[in-house]
């Protein structure tokens, strides 16, 4: 249940009271206003139900995405530490090697066309 459910139910109740009061007093405008507020309240309550349904459907997917991100972080951190430990102060050399490897791979792919 969310705020739309509560507000919609309240509008429906107020609309019912207004419609009844209008019927009892013969005030058609008040009765019509009450009927309109009932419809508005019902629509708002339905929107609240829809919002709850969508949230319930999406929440498991969000949980799975969060778990996957966390698992990826847990796998990445030790690998990054291992690379940093092996390379030490030679990060410039590692970047140069990666650049050369990328250039060579690009040259091989381009020459086959």
Residue frames as a rotation matrix with the C-alpha (Angstrom) as fourth column:
UNK 1
0.586 0.810 0.000 0.00
0.810 -0.586 0.000 0.00
0.000 0.000 -1.000 0.00
UNK 2
-0.603 -0.788 0.127 1.31
0.792 -0.610 -0.027 3.42
0.099 0.084 0.992 -0.90
UNK 3
-0.771 0.249 -0.586 0.19
0.080 -0.875 -0.478 7.05
-0.632 -0.415 0.654 -0.69
UNK 4
-0.776 0.511 -0.369 -1.93
-0.553 -0.270 0.788 6.78
0.303 0.816 0.492 -3.84
UNK 5
-0.501 0.604 -0.620 -3.92
0.476 0.791 0.386 3.93
0.723 -0.101 -0.684 -2.29
UNK 6
-0.520 0.260 -0.813 -4.58
0.798 -0.192 -0.572 5.93
-0.305 -0.946 -0.108 0.87
UNK 7
-0.791 0.199 -0.579 -5.43
-0.236 -0.972 -0.010 9.19
-0.564 0.129 0.816 -0.91
UNK 8
-0.776 0.512 -0.369 -7.61
-0.325 0.177 0.929 7.38
0.541 0.841 0.029 -3.45
UNK 9
-0.441 0.619 -0.650 -9.58
0.759 0.644 0.098 5.59
0.479 -0.451 -0.753 -0.76
UNK 10
-0.587 0.193 -0.786 -10.04
0.524 -0.649 -0.551 8.88
-0.617 -0.735 0.280 1.10
UNK 11
-0.849 0.269 -0.455 -11.30
-0.487 -0.732 0.476 10.63
-0.205 0.626 0.752 -2.04
UNK 12
-0.645 0.641 -0.416 -13.72
0.118 0.622 0.774 7.78
0.755 0.450 -0.477 -2.68
UNK 13
-0.430 0.470 -0.771 -15.06
0.903 0.246 -0.353 8.06
0.023 -0.848 -0.530 0.87
UNK 14
-0.676 0.160 -0.719 -15.48
0.080 -0.954 -0.287 11.84
-0.733 -0.252 0.632 0.63
UNK 15
-0.862 0.346 -0.370 -17.15
-0.457 -0.216 0.863 11.40
0.219 0.913 0.345 -2.75
UNK 16
-0.557 0.675 -0.484 -19.59
0.564 0.736 0.376 8.87
0.610 -0.063 -0.790 -1.31
UNK 17
-0.429 0.371 -0.824 -20.50
0.755 -0.354 -0.552 11.25
-0.496 -0.859 -0.128 1.51
UNK 18
-0.765 0.114 -0.634 -20.98
-0.296 -0.936 0.188 14.16
-0.572 0.332 0.750 -0.92
UNK 19
-0.819 0.481 -0.312 -23.07
-0.192 0.282 0.940 12.07
0.540 0.830 -0.138 -3.29
UNK 20
-0.436 0.662 -0.609 -25.27
0.837 0.548 -0.003 10.82
0.332 -0.511 -0.793 -0.46
UNK 21
-0.497 0.209 -0.842 -25.64
0.465 -0.755 -0.462 14.34
-0.733 -0.621 0.278 0.95
UNK 22
-0.869 0.148 -0.473 -26.54
-0.447 -0.646 0.619 15.63
-0.214 0.749 0.627 -2.50
UNK 23
-0.691 0.641 -0.335 -29.11
0.204 0.617 0.760 12.88
0.694 0.457 -0.557 -2.99
UNK 24
-0.376 0.535 -0.757 -30.66
0.925 0.166 -0.343 13.50
-0.057 -0.829 -0.557 0.43
UNK 25
-0.383 0.170 -0.908 -30.84
0.262 -0.923 -0.283 17.29
-0.886 -0.346 0.309 0.00
UNK 26
0.627 0.633 0.455 -31.77
0.591 -0.005 -0.807 17.16
-0.508 0.774 -0.377 -3.68
UNK 27
0.482 -0.563 -0.671 -28.58
-0.561 -0.787 0.257 19.03
-0.673 0.252 -0.695 -4.64
UNK 28
0.962 -0.036 0.270 -27.72
0.215 0.708 -0.673 17.42
-0.167 0.705 0.689 -7.99
UNK 29
0.599 -0.792 0.123 -24.49
-0.432 -0.448 -0.783 19.42
0.675 0.416 -0.610 -8.33
UNK 30
0.043 -0.559 0.828 -23.20
-0.989 0.095 0.115 18.11
-0.143 -0.824 -0.548 -4.98
UNK 31
0.611 0.244 0.753 -24.28
-0.226 0.966 -0.130 14.57
-0.759 -0.091 0.645 -5.88
UNK 32
0.960 -0.272 0.067 -22.48
0.132 0.225 -0.965 14.79
0.248 0.935 0.252 -9.24
UNK 33
0.324 -0.879 0.351 -19.39
-0.779 -0.458 -0.429 16.25
0.537 -0.135 -0.832 -7.61
UNK 34
0.183 -0.188 0.965 -19.41
-0.800 0.542 0.258 13.35
-0.572 -0.819 -0.051 -5.15
UNK 35
0.868 0.165 0.469 -19.76
0.106 0.860 -0.499 10.79
-0.486 0.483 0.729 -7.95
UNK 36
0.777 -0.629 0.022 -16.86
-0.187 -0.264 -0.946 12.45
0.600 0.731 -0.323 -9.79
UNK 37
0.118 -0.755 0.645 -14.66
-0.977 -0.205 -0.061 12.37
0.179 -0.623 -0.761 -6.67
UNK 38
0.522 0.111 0.846 -15.45
-0.402 0.907 0.129 8.68
-0.753 -0.407 0.517 -6.25
UNK 39
0.965 -0.167 0.203 -14.22
0.259 0.473 -0.842 7.99
0.045 0.865 0.500 -9.79
UNK 40
0.476 -0.834 0.280 -11.09
-0.534 -0.527 -0.661 10.10
0.699 0.165 -0.696 -9.25
UNK 41
0.172 -0.380 0.909 -10.41
-0.943 0.203 0.263 8.25
-0.284 -0.903 -0.323 -6.00
UNK 42
0.764 0.159 0.626 -10.90
-0.058 0.982 -0.179 4.86
-0.643 0.101 0.759 -7.64
UNK 43
0.867 -0.494 0.072 -8.51
0.097 0.026 -0.995 5.78
0.490 0.869 0.071 -10.45
UNK 44
0.239 -0.811 0.534 -5.90
-0.826 -0.459 -0.328 7.02
0.511 -0.362 -0.780 -7.98
UNK 45
0.335 -0.060 0.940 -6.27
-0.711 0.639 0.294 3.86
-0.619 -0.767 0.171 -5.90
UNK 46
0.943 0.014 0.331 -5.85
0.198 0.777 -0.597 1.74
-0.265 0.629 0.731 -9.06
UNK 47
0.610 -0.781 0.131 -2.69
-0.296 -0.377 -0.878 3.68
0.735 0.497 -0.461 -9.90
UNK 48
0.140 -0.530 0.836 -1.41
-0.989 -0.038 0.141 2.88
-0.043 -0.847 -0.530 -6.41
UNK 49
0.638 0.148 0.755 -2.13
-0.230 0.973 0.003 -0.81
-0.734 -0.176 0.655 -6.97
UNK 50
0.946 -0.305 0.108 -0.34
0.187 0.243 -0.952 -0.66
0.264 0.921 0.287 -10.33
UNK 51
0.373 -0.841 0.392 2.64
-0.725 -0.528 -0.442 1.06
0.579 -0.119 -0.806 -8.73
UNK 52
0.223 -0.236 0.946 2.83
-0.814 0.488 0.314 -1.69
-0.536 -0.840 -0.083 -6.08
UNK 53
0.859 0.162 0.486 2.59
0.081 0.894 -0.440 -4.41
-0.506 0.417 0.755 -8.74
UNK 54
0.787 -0.613 0.067 5.37
-0.053 -0.175 -0.983 -2.91
0.615 0.770 -0.170 -10.85
UNK 55
0.195 -0.737 0.647 7.58
-0.941 -0.327 -0.088 -2.43
0.276 -0.591 -0.757 -7.79
UNK 56
0.419 0.016 0.908 7.04
-0.532 0.815 0.231 -6.05
-0.736 -0.579 0.350 -6.77
UNK 57
0.947 -0.046 0.317 7.94
0.271 0.639 -0.720 -7.24
-0.170 0.768 0.618 -10.28
UNK 58
0.656 -0.715 0.241 11.03
-0.179 -0.458 -0.871 -5.04
0.734 0.528 -0.428 -10.63
UNK 59
0.602 -0.407 0.687 12.48
-0.796 -0.241 0.555 -5.51
-0.061 -0.881 -0.469 -7.14
UNK 60
0.716 -0.381 0.585 13.83
0.150 0.902 0.404 -9.05
-0.682 -0.201 0.703 -7.74
UNK 61
0.683 -0.477 0.553 15.58
0.643 0.034 -0.765 -7.88
0.346 0.878 0.330 -10.91
UNK 62
0.597 -0.462 0.656 17.13
-0.454 -0.869 -0.199 -4.95
0.662 -0.179 -0.728 -9.03
UNK 63
0.687 -0.333 0.646 18.28
-0.556 0.332 0.762 -7.27
-0.468 -0.883 0.042 -6.26
UNK 64
0.722 -0.417 0.553 19.86
0.559 0.822 -0.109 -9.61
-0.409 0.387 0.826 -8.81
UNK 65
0.642 -0.488 0.592 21.61
0.309 -0.542 -0.782 -6.69
0.702 0.684 -0.197 -10.52
UNK 66
0.617 -0.409 0.672 22.97
-0.741 -0.589 0.322 -5.45
0.264 -0.697 -0.667 -7.18
UNK 67
0.706 -0.334 0.625 24.21
-0.165 0.781 0.603 -8.95
-0.689 -0.528 0.496 -6.33
UNK 68
0.729 -0.420 0.541 25.88
0.685 0.421 -0.595 -9.28
0.022 0.804 0.595 -9.74
UNK 69
0.619 -0.504 0.603 27.64
-0.179 -0.838 -0.516 -5.93
0.765 0.212 -0.609 -9.37
UNK 70
0.614 -0.376 0.694 28.85
-0.769 -0.084 0.634 -6.90
-0.180 -0.923 -0.340 -5.91
UNK 71
0.731 -0.343 0.590 30.13
0.272 0.939 0.208 -10.26
-0.625 0.008 0.780 -7.16
UNK 72
0.707 -0.470 0.529 31.95
0.523 -0.156 -0.838 -8.50
0.476 0.869 0.136 -10.00
UNK 73
0.592 -0.481 0.647 33.58
-0.603 -0.796 -0.041 -6.11
0.535 -0.366 -0.762 -7.55
UNK 74
0.658 -0.321 0.681 34.65
-0.507 0.479 0.717 -8.98
-0.556 -0.817 0.152 -5.34
UNK 75
0.690 -0.421 0.589 36.28
0.630 0.750 -0.202 -10.71
-0.356 0.510 0.783 -8.34
UNK 76
0.715 -0.378 0.588 37.84
0.303 -0.590 -0.749 -7.54
0.630 0.713 -0.307 -9.76
UNK 77
0.811 -0.366 0.455 39.54
-0.571 -0.661 0.487 -6.26
0.123 -0.655 -0.746 -6.61
UNK 78
0.545 -0.669 0.505 41.84
-0.026 0.589 0.808 -9.25
-0.838 -0.454 0.303 -6.04
UNK 79
0.495 -0.352 0.794 42.75
0.860 0.330 -0.389 -9.34
-0.125 0.876 0.466 -9.74
UNK 80
0.776 -0.195 0.599 43.55
0.062 -0.923 -0.381 -5.63
0.627 0.333 -0.704 -9.74
UNK 81
0.752 -0.526 0.397 45.67
-0.572 -0.221 0.790 -6.05
-0.328 -0.821 -0.467 -6.63
UNK 82
0.515 -0.562 0.647 47.53
0.427 0.823 0.375 -8.99
-0.743 0.083 0.664 -8.20
UNK 83
0.575 -0.293 0.764 48.30
0.731 -0.234 -0.641 -6.98
0.367 0.927 0.080 -11.33
UNK 84
0.802 -0.263 0.536 49.42
-0.354 -0.933 0.072 -4.02
0.481 -0.247 -0.841 -9.25
UNK 85
0.701 -0.564 0.437 51.64
-0.309 0.312 0.898 -6.27
-0.643 -0.765 0.044 -7.10
UNK 86
0.457 -0.526 0.717 53.26
0.743 0.669 0.018 -7.84
-0.489 0.525 0.697 -10.16
UNK 87
0.526 -0.209 0.824 53.75
0.631 -0.554 -0.543 -4.59
0.570 0.806 -0.160 -12.03
UNK 88
0.034 -0.515 -0.856 54.87
0.923 -0.312 0.225 -2.56
-0.383 -0.798 0.465 -9.03
UNK 89
0.063 -0.112 -0.992 56.32
0.001 -0.994 0.112 0.69
-0.998 -0.008 -0.062 -10.34
UNK 90
-0.869 -0.466 0.169 56.24
0.124 0.126 0.984 -0.49
-0.480 0.876 -0.052 -13.96
UNK 91
0.102 0.993 0.061 52.75
0.423 0.013 -0.906 0.74
-0.900 0.118 -0.419 -14.79
UNK 92
0.244 -0.087 -0.966 54.13
-0.689 -0.716 -0.109 2.87
-0.682 0.693 -0.235 -17.64
UNK 93
-0.787 -0.586 -0.193 55.72
-0.572 0.575 0.585 -0.20
-0.232 0.571 -0.787 -19.17
UNK 94
-0.610 0.642 0.465 52.47
0.466 0.765 -0.445 -2.14
-0.641 -0.055 -0.766 -18.81
UNK 95
0.402 0.765 -0.504 50.55
0.003 -0.552 -0.834 0.64
-0.916 0.333 -0.224 -20.58
UNK 96
-0.126 -0.540 -0.832 53.12
-0.892 -0.306 0.333 0.73
-0.435 0.784 -0.443 -23.35
UNK 97
-0.942 -0.215 0.259 52.88
-0.124 0.936 0.329 -3.06
-0.313 0.278 -0.908 -23.78
UNK 98
-0.171 0.959 0.225 49.08
0.524 0.282 -0.804 -2.88
-0.834 -0.019 -0.551 -23.90
UNK 99
0.392 0.274 -0.878 49.26
-0.438 -0.784 -0.440 -0.09
-0.809 0.557 -0.188 -26.48
UNK 100
-0.550 -0.672 -0.496 51.69
-0.788 0.221 0.574 -2.04
-0.276 0.707 -0.651 -28.66
UNK 101
-0.833 0.293 0.469 49.51
0.279 0.955 -0.100 -5.15
-0.477 0.048 -0.877 -28.43
UNK 102
0.190 0.960 -0.204 46.43
0.304 -0.255 -0.918 -3.14
-0.933 0.113 -0.341 -29.39
UNK 103
0.161 -0.214 -0.963 48.23
-0.779 -0.626 0.009 -1.54
-0.605 0.749 -0.268 -32.32
UNK 104
-0.843 -0.532 -0.075 49.47
-0.479 0.682 0.552 -4.92
-0.243 0.502 -0.830 -33.54
UNK 105
-0.520 0.734 0.437 46.02
0.516 0.678 -0.524 -6.45
-0.681 -0.047 -0.731 -33.26
UNK 106
0.419 0.676 -0.607 44.49
-0.066 -0.644 -0.762 -3.53
-0.906 0.359 -0.225 -35.15
UNK 107
-0.197 -0.587 -0.785 47.14
-0.878 -0.250 0.407 -3.77
-0.436 0.770 -0.466 -37.85
UNK 108
-0.933 -0.143 0.329 46.51
-0.042 0.954 0.297 -7.52
-0.356 0.264 -0.896 -38.27
UNK 109
-0.112 0.974 0.195 42.76
0.556 0.224 -0.800 -7.05
-0.823 0.018 -0.567 -38.52
UNK 110
0.430 0.262 -0.864 43.09
-0.385 -0.813 -0.438 -4.14
-0.817 0.521 -0.249 -40.95
UNK 111
-0.488 -0.721 -0.492 45.58
-0.765 0.083 0.639 -5.97
-0.420 0.688 -0.592 -43.21
UNK 112
-0.763 0.250 0.596 43.15
0.310 0.951 -0.002 -8.88
-0.567 0.183 -0.803 -43.69
UNK 113
0.290 0.912 -0.291 40.53
0.109 -0.334 -0.936 -6.67
-0.951 0.240 -0.196 -45.29
